[in-house]
């Protein structure tokens, strides 16, 4: 696996049943790798800036990705790291 710069700790890693069903654990790991290196995915510029600020202030970090699911259809997955960096969760928006 290629090395990458980890910009913040992920803490414990979780995935909801919906995320696991949609993209599997391997897909979740790939999205968490993007998230931790600061690839915020399909966010508007304002939300990307908010994440950059959160890196300095200790606020929650949020990413959103549109990816092809196991069934071949596009699916949106959110990845959220808690403000205290204790946990990161991958989930479908409707599971929030």
GUMI-162131 format. One record per residue: residue number from 1; x, z negated, y of N, C-alpha, C in turn. Coordinates in Angstrom, 3 decimals. Example, Ala and Ser with C-alpha at 12.3 -4.5 7.8 and 13.67 -1.06 7.14 Angstrom:
<pts>
> 1, 13.190, -7.800, -5.690, 12.300, -7.800, -4.500, 13.200, -7.800, -3.300;
> 2, 12.850, -7.080, -2.250, 13.670, -7.140, -1.060, 12.900, -7.870, 0.030;
</pts>
This chain:
<pts>
> 1, 0.852, 0.000, -1.187, 0.000, 0.000, 0.000, 0.893, 0.000, 1.244;
> 2, 0.525, 0.784, 2.220, 1.294, 0.871, 3.461, 1.241, -0.446, 4.227;
> 3, 2.339, -0.763, 4.887, 2.373, -1.976, 5.703, 1.604, -1.736, 6.991;
> 4, 1.040, -2.774, 7.527, 0.310, -2.697, 8.790, 0.487, -4.007, 9.532;
> 5, 0.257, -3.961, 10.814, 0.378, -5.148, 11.656, -0.918, -5.938, 11.604;
> 6, -0.862, -7.152, 11.107, -2.029, -8.035, 11.098, -2.084, -8.717, 12.451;
> 7, -3.169, -8.483, 13.199, -3.272, -8.986, 14.564, -3.879, -10.374, 14.657;
> 8, -4.511, -10.853, 13.594, -5.139, -12.177, 13.577, -5.392, -12.545, 12.120;
> 9, -5.564, -13.837, 11.838, -5.863, -14.239, 10.457, -7.320, -13.956, 10.100;
> 10, -7.537, -13.526, 8.874, -8.902, -13.264, 8.399, -9.572, -14.514, 7.846;
> 11, -8.791, -15.516, 7.465, -9.378, -16.676, 6.805, -9.876, -16.286, 5.419;
> 12, -10.885, -17.002, 4.931, -11.482, -16.657, 3.635, -12.252, -15.352, 3.785;
> 13, -12.220, -14.546, 2.756, -12.860, -13.226, 2.805, -14.120, -13.225, 1.953;
> 14, -15.211, -12.735, 2.565, -16.498, -12.686, 1.898, -17.121, -11.306, 2.059;
> 15, -17.992, -10.962, 1.146, -18.808, -9.760, 1.258, -20.197, -10.091, 0.730;
> 16, -21.196, -9.617, 1.433, -22.572, -9.853, 1.008, -22.914, -8.940, -0.173;
> 17, -23.964, -9.271, -0.903, -24.383, -8.406, -2.009, -24.654, -6.962, -1.560;
> 18, -25.256, -6.800, -0.392, -25.550, -5.452, 0.097, -24.296, -4.641, 0.349;
> 19, -23.289, -5.273, 0.965, -22.030, -4.567, 1.230, -21.338, -4.201, -0.083;
> 20, -21.312, -5.127, -1.013, -20.679, -4.852, -2.304, -21.409, -3.751, -3.054;
> 21, -22.733, -3.759, -2.999, -23.517, -2.719, -3.657, -23.265, -1.359, -3.011;
> 22, -23.116, -1.350, -1.679, -22.962, -0.085, -0.948, -21.578, 0.534, -1.105;
> 23, -20.513, -0.291, -1.011, -19.161, 0.281, -0.990, -18.192, -0.354, -1.991;
> 24, -18.607, -1.368, -2.702, -17.740, -2.019, -3.676, -16.659, -2.865, -3.009;
> 25, -15.999, -3.709, -3.821, -14.982, -4.603, -3.271, -13.795, -3.814, -2.718;
> 26, -13.429, -2.705, -3.359, -12.315, -1.894, -2.856, -12.623, -1.355, -1.465;
> 27, -13.852, -0.913, -1.248, -14.254, -0.440, 0.075, -14.216, -1.548, 1.107;
> 28, -14.648, -2.735, 0.710, -14.611, -3.897, 1.607, -13.170, -4.206, 2.009;
> 29, -12.262, -4.203, 1.041, -10.849, -4.492, 1.324, -10.293, -3.469, 2.309;
> 30, -10.616, -2.204, 2.130, -10.131, -1.169, 3.055, -10.648, -1.398, 4.474;
> 31, -11.920, -1.770, 4.603, -12.473, -2.015, 5.940, -11.870, -3.270, 6.563;
> 32, -11.636, -4.289, 5.767, -10.999, -5.496, 6.312, -9.576, -5.196, 6.773;
> 33, -8.880, -4.304, 6.074, -7.532, -3.910, 6.491, -7.580, -3.184, 7.839;
> 34, -8.566, -2.343, 8.041, -8.730, -1.676, 9.337, -9.041, -2.703, 10.422;
> 35, -9.953, -3.602, 10.123, -10.399, -4.641, 11.054, -9.228, -5.501, 11.523;
> 36, -8.406, -5.987, 10.588, -7.337, -6.933, 10.923, -6.212, -6.275, 11.724;
> 37, -6.099, -4.971, 11.650, -5.059, -4.313, 12.450, -5.593, -3.790, 13.786;
> 38, -6.866, -4.085, 14.088, -7.414, -3.736, 15.394, -8.078, -2.382, 15.466;
> 39, -8.404, -1.798, 14.332, -9.212, -0.570, 14.296, -10.660, -1.043, 14.227;
> 40, -11.312, -1.076, 15.370, -12.648, -1.664, 15.473, -13.752, -0.725, 15.001;
> 41, -13.411, 0.472, 14.586, -14.400, 1.381, 14.020, -15.283, 2.024, 15.058;
> 42, -16.564, 2.039, 14.786, -17.551, 2.764, 15.582, -18.222, 1.868, 16.621;
> 43, -17.412, 1.225, 17.457, -17.940, 0.392, 18.535, -17.841, 1.138, 19.857;
> 44, -18.697, 0.762, 20.798, -18.580, 1.308, 22.151, -17.332, 0.706, 22.804;
> 45, -16.883, 1.324, 23.873, -15.663, 0.871, 24.546, -15.780, -0.583, 25.018;
> 46, -16.942, -0.964, 25.504, -17.159, -2.338, 25.980, -16.942, -3.359, 24.858;
> 47, -17.448, -3.057, 23.657, -17.275, -3.968, 22.525, -15.824, -4.003, 22.039;
> 48, -15.135, -2.865, 22.119, -13.713, -2.839, 21.757, -12.912, -3.722, 22.708;
> 49, -13.217, -3.634, 24.004, -12.547, -4.482, 24.992, -12.860, -5.954, 24.708;
> 50, -14.106, -6.255, 24.357, -14.492, -7.636, 24.037, -13.661, -8.165, 22.862;
> 51, -13.391, -7.331, 21.871, -12.548, -7.752, 20.750, -11.119, -8.034, 21.199;
> 52, -10.597, -7.198, 22.082, -9.242, -7.427, 22.583, -9.168, -8.756, 23.345;
> 53, -10.197, -9.049, 24.106, -10.260, -10.334, 24.806, -10.370, -11.470, 23.791;
> 54, -11.177, -11.282, 22.754, -11.366, -12.306, 21.725, -10.061, -12.658, 21.019;
> 55, -9.160, -11.701, 20.915, -7.859, -11.981, 20.311, -7.089, -13.012, 21.119;
> 56, -7.307, -13.012, 22.425, -6.599, -13.940, 23.314, -7.351, -15.255, 23.514;
> 57, -8.675, -15.203, 23.458, -9.483, -16.385, 23.779, -9.983, -17.140, 22.552;
> 58, -9.880, -16.519, 21.385, -10.345, -17.188, 20.171, -11.830, -17.034, 19.915;
> 59, -12.452, -15.989, 20.451, -13.869, -15.724, 20.199, -14.030, -14.936, 18.891;
> 60, -15.260, -14.750, 18.485, -15.589, -13.988, 17.276, -15.130, -12.538, 17.444;
> 61, -14.688, -11.924, 16.352, -14.248, -10.524, 16.353, -15.200, -9.734, 15.467;
> 62, -15.662, -8.602, 15.981, -16.700, -7.801, 15.320, -16.265, -6.347, 15.236;
> 63, -16.401, -5.746, 14.065, -16.163, -4.315, 13.882, -17.364, -3.697, 13.175;
> 64, -17.549, -2.407, 13.387, -18.626, -1.678, 12.715, -18.069, -0.342, 12.234;
> 65, -18.385, 0.003, 11.011, -17.859, 1.232, 10.415, -18.990, 2.016, 9.762;
> 66, -18.962, 3.322, 9.948, -19.862, 4.215, 9.216, -19.005, 4.893, 8.161;
> 67, -19.312, 4.611, 6.897, -18.513, 5.122, 5.788, -19.431, 5.672, 4.698;
> 68, -18.849, 6.471, 3.829, -19.609, 7.002, 2.706, -19.681, 5.937, 1.622;
> 69, -20.889, 5.623, 1.225, -21.104, 4.610, 0.202, -20.888, 5.139, -1.201;
> 70, -21.016, 4.263, -2.175, -20.829, 4.641, -3.579, -21.830, 5.708, -4.017;
> 71, -22.998, 5.737, -3.370, -24.027, 6.718, -3.726, -23.845, 8.043, -2.982;
> 72, -22.797, 8.160, -2.169, -22.527, 9.394, -1.445, -23.157, 9.470, -0.070;
> 73, -24.045, 8.533, 0.245, -24.710, 8.526, 1.546, -23.918, 7.685, 2.542;
> 74, -24.068, 8.023, 3.826, -23.397, 7.251, 4.867, -24.078, 5.896, 5.023;
> 75, -23.263, 4.874, 5.224, -23.752, 3.508, 5.366, -22.974, 2.831, 6.480;
> 76, -23.633, 1.929, 7.196, -22.959, 1.157, 8.235, -22.631, -0.219, 7.671;
> 77, -21.365, -0.607, 7.857, -20.891, -1.918, 7.422, -20.328, -2.642, 8.635;
> 78, -20.722, -3.880, 8.804, -20.149, -4.735, 9.846, -19.102, -5.629, 9.201;
> 79, -18.035, -5.914, 9.954, -17.034, -6.895, 9.540, -16.906, -7.884, 10.690;
> 80, -17.107, -9.156, 10.383, -17.106, -10.205, 11.411, -16.125, -11.304, 11.025;
> 81, -15.215, -11.615, 11.942, -14.314, -12.752, 11.778, -14.790, -13.859, 12.697;
> 82, -14.965, -15.031, 12.133, -15.451, -16.182, 12.895, -14.460, -16.573, 13.991;
> 83, -14.982, -17.190, 15.027, -14.160, -17.573, 16.180, -12.993, -18.467, 15.779;
> 84, -13.189, -19.350, 14.815, -12.100, -20.249, 14.406, -11.174, -19.608, 13.369;
> 85, -11.423, -18.335, 13.050, -10.622, -17.547, 12.105, -10.632, -18.125, 10.688;
> 86, -11.676, -18.891, 10.385, -11.775, -19.503, 9.060, -12.302, -18.538, 8.011;
> 87, -13.018, -17.493, 8.440, -13.635, -16.585, 7.476, -13.912, -15.228, 8.110;
> 88, -13.886, -14.211, 7.248, -14.267, -12.855, 7.627, -15.259, -12.361, 6.592;
> 89, -16.350, -11.773, 7.064, -17.417, -11.323, 6.173, -17.742, -9.863, 6.427;
> 90, -17.893, -9.101, 5.352, -18.386, -7.728, 5.414, -19.851, -7.758, 5.000;
> 91, -20.701, -7.089, 5.765, -22.137, -7.121, 5.500, -22.826, -5.885, 6.049;
> 92, -24.010, -5.633, 5.553, -24.878, -4.610, 6.131, -25.546, -5.208, 7.363;
> 93, -25.830, -4.406, 8.399, -26.479, -4.950, 9.595, -27.761, -5.710, 9.294;
> 94, -28.549, -5.233, 8.337, -29.817, -5.898, 8.028, -29.630, -7.243, 7.323;
> 95, -28.407, -7.550, 6.893, -28.128, -8.829, 6.259, -27.675, -9.891, 7.268;
> 96, -27.548, -9.519, 8.510, -27.072, -10.454, 9.546, -28.106, -11.504, 9.834;
</pts>
